[in-house]
């Protein structure tokens, strides 16, 4: 059995395990995720100094660009979390909603919480004027999330939620909504 298959099975067993386990594992999963993100942000901020990278433009330009990104990212993430809470789940893959969530921002993208997170990290990089955080960490974070979602989370969701999720995945983009052109008449 491959490592990928083992990880999918582990996530499936956790997501379908006892309520007690999922309730206990949720804060631990969130803590691990946010700790890793924080450590990576600190590392990339340090890299600006190690590599003697120039700072991005300062006030007022960094505020003009970063604040809308930060606000939009927070709103999108909170809105997404509320949709999961209404469906009796959490954003932590160890304690997900028991059904496919297609309301709110999930009607437009499959991973709006992550899209909000991407906006927040990108905005924060601009706010603190960090070249490495903005142009290295943010794209790397997006890439790693795409790889993890495609390799582990999405196969687990298809296994656990079945045809409804597979159909939703086909119809709904991963991170960024499709803007459909209106047809005349």
C-alpha positions in Angstrom: 0.0 0.0 0.0 1.4 3.4 -1.0 1.9 6.3 1.4 -0.7 8.2 -0.5 -3.3 5.4 -0.1 -2.4 5.2 3.6 -2.9 8.9 4.1 -6.2 8.8 2.3 -7.3 5.9 4.5 -6.1 7.6 7.6 -8.0 10.8 6.8 -11.1 8.7 6.0 -10.9 6.8 9.3 -10.5 10.1 11.2 -13.3 11.8 9.3 -15.7 8.9 9.9 -14.5 8.0 13.4 -16.2 8.6 16.7 -17.5 12.1 17.5 -15.4 12.1 20.6 -12.2 11.5 18.6 -13.1 14.2 16.0 -14.0 16.7 18.7 -10.6 16.1 20.4 -8.6 16.0 17.1 -10.1 19.3 15.7 -8.2 21.8 17.9 -5.0 19.8 17.5 -5.4 19.8 13.8 -6.0 23.5 13.7 -3.1 24.2 16.0 -0.7 22.2 13.8 -1.9 23.9 10.6 -1.6 27.4 12.0 1.7 26.7 13.7 3.2 25.5 10.5 1.9 28.5 8.6 3.2 30.9 11.2 6.6 29.2 11.2 6.8 29.4 7.4 5.8 33.1 7.4 8.5 33.9 10.0 11.1 31.9 8.0 10.2 33.7 4.7 10.3 37.1 6.5 13.8 36.2 7.7 14.8 35.2 4.2 14.3 38.8 3.1 17.1 39.7 5.4 19.3 36.7 4.7 19.2 37.3 0.9 19.3 41.1 1.3 16.1 41.4 -0.8 14.7 44.9 -1.3 11.5 45.8 0.4 8.3 46.3 -1.5 6.9 49.9 -1.8 5.9 51.4 1.5 3.0 53.7 2.6 0.6 54.4 1.2 0.9 51.9 -1.6 1.3 48.8 0.6 -1.8 49.8 2.6 -3.8 50.6 -0.5 -3.0 47.1 -2.0 -2.9 45.0 1.1 -5.9 46.0 3.1 -8.5 45.1 0.5 -6.8 41.7 0.1 -6.7 41.1 3.8 -10.3 42.1 4.4 -11.6 40.1 1.4 -9.5 37.1 2.6 -10.9 37.3 6.2 -14.5 37.7 5.0 -14.2 34.8 2.6 -12.6 32.5 5.2 -15.2 33.4 7.9 -18.1 33.0 5.5 -16.7 29.6 4.5 -16.3 28.5 8.1 -19.9 29.5 8.9 -21.1 27.3 6.0 -19.2 24.3 7.5 -20.6 25.1 11.0 -24.2 25.1 9.6 -23.5 21.7 8.0 -22.3 20.5 11.4 -18.6 20.3 10.6 -15.4 22.2 10.9 -12.7 23.3 8.5 -10.3 20.7 9.9 -10.3 17.7 7.6 -10.4 15.4 10.7 -13.9 16.7 11.6 -15.6 17.7 8.3 -19.3 18.2 7.6 -21.0 14.9 6.9 -22.3 16.0 3.5 -21.1 18.1 0.5 -21.4 21.8 1.3 -22.6 23.8 -1.7 -23.9 26.9 -0.1 -22.4 30.4 0.2 -19.0 30.6 -1.4 -19.0 26.8 -1.9 -21.5 27.4 -4.7 -18.7 29.1 -6.7 -15.5 27.3 -5.6 -14.6 24.1 -3.8 -12.0 25.6 -1.4 -13.0 29.1 -0.5 -11.4 29.0 2.9 -8.0 28.4 1.2 -8.7 31.1 -1.3 -9.3 33.4 1.6 -6.1 32.2 3.2 -4.2 32.8 0.0 -5.5 36.4 -0.2 -4.6 36.9 3.5 -1.0 35.7 3.1 -0.5 37.6 -0.2 -2.0 40.8 1.5 0.1 40.3 4.6 3.3 39.9 2.5 2.5 43.2 0.8 1.6 44.9 4.1 4.9 44.0 5.7 6.7 44.7 2.4 8.2 41.2 2.1 9.3 40.1 -1.4 9.9 36.5 -0.3 6.6 36.2 1.5 4.7 37.8 -1.3 6.3 36.2 -4.4 7.9 33.0 -3.0 5.9 31.7 -0.1 2.4 32.6 -1.4 2.8 30.7 -4.7 4.6 27.8 -2.9 1.7 27.6 -0.4 -0.8 27.6 -3.2 1.1 24.9 -5.1 1.5 22.7 -2.0 -2.2 23.0 -1.2 -3.1 22.0 -4.8 -0.9 19.0 -4.6 -2.2 17.9 -1.2 -5.9 18.5 -2.2 -5.5 16.5 -5.5 -3.5 13.7 -4.0 -5.2 13.2 -0.6 -8.2 15.3 0.4 -10.2 15.0 -2.8 -9.8 11.2 -3.1 -10.9 10.9 0.5 -13.9 13.2 -0.1 -14.9 11.1 -3.1 -14.5 7.9 -1.0 -16.6 9.3 1.9 -19.2 11.4 0.1 -19.5 9.4 -3.2 -21.1 10.5 -6.4 -22.5 13.8 -5.1 -18.9 15.0 -4.3 -17.5 13.7 -7.6 -20.3 15.6 -9.5 -19.7 18.8 -7.4 -15.9 18.5 -8.1 -16.6 18.3 -11.9 -18.9 21.4 -11.9 -17.1 23.6 -9.4 -13.6 25.1 -9.8 -11.0 24.5 -7.0 -10.1 28.0 -5.9 -11.2 30.8 -8.3 -14.7 31.1 -9.7 -15.4 30.9 -13.4 -16.9 34.1 -14.8 -19.3 33.0 -17.4 -20.1 35.3 -20.3 -23.6 36.2 -20.8 -25.0 35.1 -24.1 -26.9 37.6 -26.1 -30.7 37.0 -26.3 
